[in-house]
């Protein structure tokens, strides 16, 4: 039985106990008709309760005989009053309460409370930020866990919704998917809803479908829980400037509307609390302290658990990775971020060309695994459309030449597990690589290895 249903059942037995008190009062005031009417209502209500328990727990469930005994007691009391209105009101109340207590105890102790948890990822590549929590819920016999990928839209340069995307077919085979249009949120009213997109309508590049904005989801659940899809560098809590620099992560609609927010560490929890109280006032500190939890990131769990030996490597990748003697080249994870492109524009495109040229010339010893941020294409088209043709040409040429790996799959953890070192922009991926013990090198857009050659 769903937790909410069990609570309703317990509340209803409390109503029956109150009705018993009213029956006693009616009899003491010689109002037998009212007492009989109340008994009929108790009988009808407990029959409905029994049907609900049978539907969720089965016809022969242990609580049903107690309900049948209560119905029999109601019937006997009704007949007694109908034939002999003058009776001991206190004794009748005590007898009814005693029979009801058996039902109450059985509901409390025999009926397991089934929790329903819903996970609403939007991009399959970000599923790792929810996966370990989903696995725990899925393995709990008292929890029904639903994974419901939700649609999202690119935005055009004017901010309007453009192309819609749905990535429900891109999740691992072991994750059962429920189509978003086949789950009635109002009818189910899940106990918990987990989200990893906090932006609602405030993202200028993409937007999940407005039905799934955090302020809308709150009406369909008892607990809206937000877990960031990214990992941040830990913050110096003594530096007000550091807190201000990360405040935009802490003040998104998803954080504000969530009942609980789960962040990567206790340090980050304190940073969120500081940033939020900086914006909403010191008097709100206790409010945020109760809602922000530093329990760790599922994204980190997945990255640490994924081993090179266990991942499936595409055949085309192996051709790039393996040397002629069968040994492996060093694999460099090359990551290009949305932020770097927005900050450096055409310079960033030139830097990417320069990096690819260097690795192409060293392909006999090093395999490049280029994995751009999954939102780069949508971002360029929406915010920097003038960069698109040049960027697209870079990608198309790289893929056509086939000397390096282009990874646009949802599986970030495979890329991390395979790689020997990280090179590229500052990114949440850096924190994952550092945890895995990988060397990390940052690219500088101002430095081009072949700049002088091009000028001659």
N, C-alpha and C positions, 0 to 999 in steps of 0.2 A: 504494500500500500504506500502510495506517495506520502511523504512527510506532511504535506498540507492536508491530505485526506485524513491522516491519523489525527492531526490536530483538530480537524472539524469533528471527527468522531468523539474525541475527548470532550470537546466543547458541548456536543449534543448531550452526552451523558450528564454534564453539569446542568443543562437545561432540564433534563428529566428529574434530577434531584430537586431542583427548584419547584418543578410541577408537583412533586410529592408534598412539599411544604404547603403549596396552595390547596391541594386536595384536603390536607388536614385542616386548614383554616376554613374551607368551605363546609366540611362536615361539622366542625365546632359551631359554625353559625347556622346549622341546619339547612344549608343550601345543597341538598343532595344532587339536584340536577346539574349544578356546576361541577360537582365532584365527578359525576358520571361522564360529563363532557370532557373533562380533563383526562380521565382514564382512557377515553377513546382516542384522544390526541396522542397520549403516551404510546398506546398500542400501535397506531398508524406510524408514528415516528420511529419506533424501535424496529418495526418490520422493514422500513426503508433502510435503516442502518444495517440490518442483517443482510439485505440484498446487496448493499454496497460492499460489505466485507466478503460475501460470497464471490462477488465479481472480481475482487482483487486477490483473495487468498484461497478460493476454492469452496465448494459446497460443504465439505466435511471439516472445515476449519474449526479449531478448538473453541473459538468464541461463540459459534453458532448455538451449541446446546445451552449456553448461559442465556442467550437471547430468547431461545424457546422457553426456557424456564421462567424468564421474566414475563413473556407473553402469557404464559399459563397463570402466573400470579395476578396479572392485570385482569384476566378473564374471571378468575375466581372472586377477586375483590369486587369487580363490577356486578357479578351475579349476587353476591352477598348484599351489596348496597341496594340493589334493585328490589330484592325480596325483603330485606330488613334494614331500612334506612338508619335506624338507631344502632350505632356501633361505637367501638373504641377508636377514635380518630388517631390517637398517638400510636396504637398498635399497628394500624394499617400503614401509617407512614414508615414505621420502623421495619415492617416486613418488606415493603416495596424497596426501601433503601438497601436492605440486606441483599436482596436479589440483584439489585442494580450494581452493588459493589463487585460482584463476581464478573459482570460485564466490564466494568472499569478496569479491574485488575488484569483481565485477559487482554484488553486493548493495549494497556500499558506494557505488559510483559511478553505477550505472545505474538503481537503483530509487529514485524520489523518495519521501521520507517525507511521507505525507499526514496532516496534523493535523486532528483533529476538535474543533471548538469549539461549545459549547452556550450559548445565552443564555436566561436564565430570568426575563423580566420578569413582574410580576404585574398592575400597573395600566398600561393603555395610555398614560395621561397621563404616565407616568414613563419611557416607552420612550426618550425623548431622552437619558437618562443612559447608555444603552448603544449608541445607534444608530451613532455614528461608529466605534466599535470593531468593531461587527458589519460595517459597510460595508467596512472594511479587511480583515477576515477573509474576507468574501464575495468580494472581488476578488482574493484570493490564490489562484492556481491549485493551490497545495499545501495548501489548507485547505478542509475541508467545514464550513460554518457552519450551525447549526440555531437557529431562533428558536422557542422553545417557551413560549408564555404559560402560566402556571400558575394554578390556581384559588386563591381566597382566601375567607375567611369574615369576616363581621361577627361581633362578640361582643355578647351581650346584657348587661344590667346586672350579671348574676352572673358574667360572664366566660366563659360557655359559647359554643360555636360556634352561630351562628344561620344567617342566609342565606348560601349559597355564591354566589360570583360568578366568572364566567369571561369575559374580555374579548378572546378570540382573534379576534373579528370586527371589532375597533375599530382595528386597526393599518393603517398606510398600505398602499396596494395593492402597492407595490414590495417589501414585506417578505413573503417566503414563510413561512407559518406551518405548523409541525408540531404536531398535536394531542398534548397531554401524555400521553394514554393510548395513543399509537401509537409511542412511542419507548422502547425497552428500555434503561434506563441501565446495568444490569449487563452486558448483552450488548455494548453499544457501548463502554462505559468511555471516554468522551471524554477527550481530553488536557487540555481546559480547560472549566470551567463558570464562567460569569459570572453574578453575582447583583447586584441593587440593593436588596433588602430585607434588612436586617441583624438583624431583631428576633426571628426564630423565635417562641418562645412568650412573649416578654416584652412584646408589645404588647397593651394592654388594650382596644383598639378593633377591630383586625383581626388576622388571622393567615393566612399562606399555609398551604396543606395541609401537615400535619406531615411528609409524605414529603420535602418540599422544605426542611426546616430545614437550616441550614448544617452541623450536626454529622452529619446523615444523608448529605448530598451528598458529603462528603469521601470516603466509601468508594467512590464511583463515578467518581472522577477523579484525575488526577495533580496538577492545579492548580485549586484553588477560588479564584476571583478576585472580590473585592467592590469595586464602584464605587458610591459614595453616589448616591442619587437627588436629592440636594439640594446647594445651594451655600451655604456658610457665609460670614459676614463674616470677613475675615482677623483673626487673633488676635495680640495683643501678647504675644510670647514672653517678655518680661521680667516680665509680670504673672502671679503665681501664681493670682490670683483669676480672670483671664481663662481660664487653663488649666482651672481647676476648673469654670468655667461651661460649657465645651464638652466636658468629660470624658465625659458620658453618650453623646455621639455616637461617641466613640472606644472605648468599652468594651462595645459591644453584642456579642451572640454571633457575628454575621457577621464582625466585625473579628477577634475572638479566634480563630475557627475557620478563617479564610481563610489561604491560602498567600501571597497577595499582596493588598494593599489599595491602590487607586489613588485619590489625593485630588487636589484642585484646584490645589495649588501646593506649592512647597518650604516656604513658611512654614507651610502647613497640615500638611504632613508632620511638621515639627518639633513642631507643637502636638500632633498625635496621639502622637508618640513620648514627649513630655513627660507627657501625660496617662496613657498606659499604664504608663510606668515609675513614675509617682506611685502607681499602684494596685498594680502587680505587683512593684515593687522595682527599684532601680537596676541590679542584676545582670542584668536582662532587657533592658537598653537595646539591646545588639547584636542580640538576637533581633528586636526591633521595627524596628530600623534596616534590617534585611535584608528585612522584609516590607512596610513602608509605603513607597509610591513617590509622589512628588509630580509626576506626569506631566501633570496638567491634567484638566479635566472634559469628557467628551463632551457634557454638558448645555450647557456654554458654547460648544462647537464648533457645536452645532445652532442655538443662539440667534443666534450671530454670522453664521452662513451663511444664515439665513432672511431674505429681503428682502420688503418690502411689495409690490413689483411682481410677485413670483412666487407669492404665496399666493392661494388660491381663496376668495373672499368670498361667503358666502351672500346670496341676494337680499334676505332680510328684514333682514340687517345693513346692506346698502347703503341701504335706505330710511331707516334711522336715521342713517347717517353722512352722506349727501349733503344739501346744501342745495338750495333750489329752483333756483339757478343752476348746479347741477352740481358746484360746489366742495365740498370736504370740511370738515366741522366738526373741531375739535380732539377727538381721541379720548383719553379718560382711562381707563387701566387701573385699575379698582378691585378691590383684592385683600383678602379677609377671611380670616384665618387660624384654624386650630384653636386655637392657643395663646391668642389673644386672647379667644375665646369661653369657653375653660375658665377663664381668669383673671378675666373680667369678668361672665360669666353674663348676667343680664337687662339689665345696662347695655350690653352689646355689641349686643343686639337693638335697644335704643333708639337706639344710635349709628348702626346701619345704616339704620334708618327715617329718621333725621335727614339722613344723607348722601343717601339716595335722594330725599328731598324737595327738597334744595338743587339736585341735578342735574336733577330733573324741571322745576323752574322755569327752568332755564337750558338746556333742551334745544335751543333754536333755534341756539345757538352751540357747544354742547359735546355730544358723544356719549359716554355712559357705557358702558363695557364691564366689567360686573361678572363677575369670575371667582373664585368662592369656592374655597378649598382643596378638592381632590377628596374628602377624608376627613371633611369637616365633618358631613355628614348621618349617617354611621356613628358619628362621635364623639358627637354630641349624643344620638342614640338610646341609645348604650351608657353614656356617662358622665354626661350631663346630660339625661335624658329629659324633665324638667319644662320645658326650654326648647324642645322640639321643635315643639309646636303653634304657638307664637308665631313661631318662625323660619320654619316652613313657610308660614305665612300671609303673611309678608313676601315670600318668594320667589314664591309663587303670584300675589300681587297685582302685583308688579313685572313678571312675565312676561305676565300677562294684559293689563296696560295697554299694553305694547309700545312704550314711548317710548325704552327703553334696551336694550342687548344683554345677554343672560344667556348666558355661555359655560361650558357644562359638558362641552365636547368634550375629547378627549385632547390637542388641539393647542395647548399652551401657547405654542409659538414663533410661531404665527400671531398670537396676541393681542399678544405683545411687538412683533412686526414692525409691526403696524397702529397701535399706540398712540403718542401724542405725549408722554405723561407718566404717571407712576405715582402713585397715591394709595392709602393703606391701611395695613395692619399691617406690622410688621417680618416679613420672610420671606426664604427663599432666593431668591425671585423678584426681590427688590430687587437682589441682586448682578448678576443677568442684565441687568436694566434699566440699571443703572449702566454696565455694560460697553458697552451699546448707545448710551450717551450721553444717556439720557432723564433729565429732571428727576424727582426723587423727593421725595414729600411724605408724611409719616406722619400718620395720624389719631390724635387724642387722644380717648379714650372719655369723658373728663370734660367735654369741650366740646361743647355742643349748640347749634346755631344758632337753634333754635326753642324752646329751653327756657323762655324768658321768656313767649313767646306762650301756651304750654300752661298756664303757671301762672296767667295772668290770667283 
